[in-house]
Amino acid sequence: MKIEIRGVEKLSFRERQAVALKEMGNSSEQIAKKLGLSTSSVSTLLQRARSKGYEVVIILPGDTLGLFGQGEEE
């Protein structure tokens, strides 16, 4: 699985860091600790990033969801 953040060029460096960590499943508290910020600063970064309209796309290989079996009978 891969994630792609579309519109990332609109985000500041710190917003990119916060968004990437959030999309990787980190909580605001974990992000704050990793970036050396307060949780309110992380919330502000994420809110600003959302207002700039980034979009996250998850790219999954076709067989990940079990929809394309090998050797299926016709």
N, C-alpha and C positions, 0 to 999 in steps of 0.2 A: 504494500500500500504506500502511496505517495500522496502528499498534499501539495497543492499549488495555490499560492496566494495571488489572486489577480488584483491589479490596482495597487500593488505594493509600492510602486514608484511614487505614489501620492503620500506615503507615510514617512514620518521622520525615522531616523535610525532607532531611537528608543521605542517608538510605536511598533516598528518592525520586530524588535526583540520581544516586546510584550505580546504581540499577536502570535508570533511563532511559538512562544512558550505556552500560551493559552491553547492554541490549536493542537499542541502536542499533549494536552491533557493536564497541564499544571493548574493549580488553583491560584487565585490572586495572592494568597499568602506565600506560596512557593515561588511565584514570580518575583514578588517583592524581595524575598530573601536572596534569590539568585542575582538580582540586579542591584541590590543594596538600596532599595527604595521603600517608602511606606506603602501600605496597601491602598491608601487613598490616592497616592501618585499613580499606582498601577491602574486603578479604576479610571482615573482621568485619562491616562494614555489609551486605554482600551476604548473609552467613550469617544475620544477624539478620532481614533482610528476608524471606528464604526461610522462616524459622521462623514468621513472622507470616502466611504463607499467601497472598501475592499471586499473581495469575495473569496471564499475558500472553496476549492474544488478538491474532492478526494478521487484519486485515480486508482482503480482496482483492476488487477488482471481478471480476465473473463472467468477463469476457473475458480476464483476466490469464493464466489457465492454458490458454487456447485450447480450452476445453470448449464454448463457446457460439459457434459460427460464424455469420456473417451469411449469409443466403441459402442455408441448408442445404436440400438436397433431401429431401423426405419420402418 
